[in-house]
């Protein structure tokens, strides 16, 4: 990876624009989360949409601490060996959701391969239940790790009843070992398959610009659609710093539009496609659309 990291970075195109602005809603979200000692993937992963999302009164809360046991080549979250598991986090998370008056919330986490019993699934389930109890009008979307495809861990999360279950494949299979060495692409597909078989509305996401071809993206989308996944997101990979994998190419807007059209034709109920799209970008709008479609079936 080191030779790749030394490459001269590509110049960002004009359509990669991040609006740096704060407002009262932004400050409210920040203060609510800070007061309850909660982490967000928005901050930890340096999400380009943090200003837009927080100004809309939305955020993606990250549970199980802020230290990940894996070291993916694209992710800015700290890597190391966590020392604790905060059992009070589920209730504080639910309090924050209620305080912000959310109608839809996305919960994610670091990977906790150190928690050998269930890889943190109990905390996940407790968080989902706490939100449903304290904020019954809020739908819960979970963006989970793979739990090493351990079925009892997955069933704990499934049984807690999230309105949407999400797990990202992140990239096309050919480059998966390079992009996330401690994960497994087929394992991620297995997690998605089990969610669908359990009967949950299921979502996944993909990054582009890491060296894949357009044909590989479309083939991957076909495979994922074939599982029965309901929501698909696709966005441009942006290098967090020189210590991470470089951007191999910037995908043009027309290609993102093509991915959206193709995805809808493949059978996805909702496709979010664009340069700055991330897993939880406009997740509340996706949820409203897909949940409503599901209820009308």
N, C-alpha and C positions, 0 to 999 in steps of 0.2 A: 504493500500500500504506500510505502514511503516515497517511491519514485513517482507515483501518481500525485501525491500531495505536493510535490515540488514543481509541478507543472504551472505555467503561467495561467492565471485565471482568465476565463472568458469575460468579455465586457458585457454587462447586463444590458438587454435591449430596452427600448423606450417604454414598452408596455409593462415592465416590472416596476410598478409605482406603489410605494407604501406611504400612506398619509399619516404623518406623526401629529396627532392632535388628541387633546384630552378635554373632558367636559365633566359635568356633574355626575352623570351615570358612570363614567370611567372611574372617578374618584370614589363613588359609592361602592362599586364592585371591589376595588382595591382595598378599601377600608374594612368592608365586611370580612373579606378573606384574611386580611392581616390580623384583625382582632381575634380571629379564631385559630390562628397559627396554621392556616391551610396553604398548601402549595397549588400552583396551577401549571399545567403544561404550557400555557400561553407564555409564561415568564421563563420557565426552566428550559424549554426547547426553543426559545427565541422566535416564537411564531410571528410572522409578518402581519398577521391580522389582529394582533392584540388591541390596537387602538380602535379599530372598527367594531370588534366584538364587544369590548368592554363599554364602549359608548352606546351600544345597543342593549346594555344591561345583561350580557351573557358572558360566561366564562366556562372553561373546561377545568374542573377540579381534579387534581392529581393526588390520589391516596397512596398509602403505604410508604410515605416518606419521599425524599427527593434524591436518593442515591440508588442507582440501578446496578444490578449485578451483571448486566451485559454491557458490551461496548460496541454498539453498531456504528458503522463508518459514516452515518449521516446525521446522527442524533447528538444534540448539544447537552443533554441531561448528564449530570455528574455520574461517574462510574466508580464503584468501589464495593466495600462490604458493609451494608447497613448493620447497625448494632441493636436496633430496637424495632418493635412493632407496636404502634400506638393504638391501643384498644379503644381509646376515647374518640378517635378520629371519625368513625361513622356518625355519631351523634352531633359532633361539631359541624360536619359536612351538611347534615340535614338542617341544622339551625341556620347555616349560611344560605342554603337554598330557600328556606322559608323567609328569611330576612330580605332576600333579594326579590321575592315575589315571583320566582321563575315558574313558567308553565312547562318548560322542558329543560333538562340539565344533562350535560355530558360528564361522565365520570371516567377517568382513566387512571393508570398507575404506572410506576416503574416495574420492571421485572424483579421478582423476589425469589430467585432460585435458591436462596439460602433458607427459605422457610419450607423445609422438607416435607412437613405434614401435608399441606395442600397448596403451597406456593402463594399463600395470602388469600385464598378463595373465601375463607370464613369472613375476613374483613370486608371483602367485596359484597358478600351476601348481606352482612349486617348493615352496610352502607345503603344498599338498595332498599332494604326493609325500613331503615330509619327514615329515609326520604319519603317513602310512601306513607309512613305513619304521621310524620310531622307536616308534610306538604302534599296532601292527597290529590290536589289538583295538578301536580307536576308529573309529567312523564319522564322516565329515567332511561337514558341511553348509556350503555356501558361500552367503553373501548378498552378491551382487556388484552393482557399478554396471552401467550399460548398455554400457560400452566403446564408446559411440557407435555401437552395432550393427555394429561392425567384425567381420566374420565370422572372419578369422584369429585375432583376439584371443579371441573366444568359443570357437573350436575348441581353443585352447591349454588353456583352463580345462576344457572338456568332456572332452578327451582325458586329463586328469590323473585322471579317475575319481572325482569327489566322489560320495558316496552320495546326497546331495540337493543339487540346484541351486536356489537361490532368488534371485529378483529382484523387488523390490516395485514395483507400479504406484502405490502410495501414496494415490491419491485417484481420484474419478470423473473421466472425461475432461473434462467441461465446465469444471471449475475447475483443471485441471492446470497451465495456463500461469501462473495466479496463484500456485499453491502451489509449483511448482518450475520457474521460468522457463527454466532452462538445460537442462531435460530435455524429453522428448517422449513422450506417452502411447502413441501407436501404436508408437514405437520400443521401449518397454518390452514391449508385447504381442509384438512381433517376437522379442525376446530369449527370452521364455517359449516361444514357438512353436518356435524353433530348439532349445531345450533338450529339449522333448518329442520332436521329430523325431529328435534324437540318441539318444533312448532313456533319458534320465535322469529319475529321480523329481524332480518339479518343484513349486515352492512359490512363493506370492506373498502379499502382504499389503496391507491397505487401512486408512486412518484415516477415522474419521467425526467430524463436529462442525465441519467446515470450510465448511459452507454447502450441502452436497449434500442431496437429498431421499432418503427411504427408497426410493422407486421407482427412483431413479438407482442406489442401492447394489445393489438386487436385479438391476437390468438389467446392471450391471457384473459382478456375480457370475455371471450367466448367460453373459456373453461369455467370462469367464475359464474357467469350467467347460467351455465349448464347445471351448476349446483342448486340453483334456485335463489341466489342472493338477491335481495330486494333493492338495496341502495348501493350505488357505486360512486366513489369520489376519485378524481384524478387531478393532480397538480404538479407544478414545476418544482423539482428539487432545487433548493438554494443552499449553498455551502455556508454553514454557520461561521466558520473561520478556516484559516489555512491548515488547521490540524485535522480537517475532515475531508472526505472524498470530494474531488473536484467536480464541478458541473461539466459534463461532456458536450452538452448542447442545450440551447434554449429553444423550447418548442413554441412554434408560432401560434397565434390566436386561432387561425383557420384550422389548424390541426386539432386544437382542443374542441372546437365546434364539431369537427368530424367525429371525434371520440364520443361526444355527447349524442349525436345522431345515431351513430353505430350502436352505442350502448342501449338506447331506447328501443332500437330495432331488434336487439338481441333478447329483450324481455325484461331488463331492469325496470323497476317502477319509477326510479328517480336516479338521474345521473347529474352529479355536480362536477363540472369540468372547466378548468381555467388555471392560469399561471399561479395565482395565490391561493388556490383551493387547498385546504387541509381537511383532515378527517371530520372535525367538528364545525367547519365553516358553514354557516346558515343551517346548522343541524336542526334547529327548531322548526324551520320552514319545511325541511325534508320530512321531519317526523309528522307534522300536521298533515301533509299530503299523503304519506304512505299509510299512516294509521287510519286516516279517513277512508282510503281505498280498501284497506283490509276490513274495516267495519261494514262496508257496503257490499262485500262479496257474499 
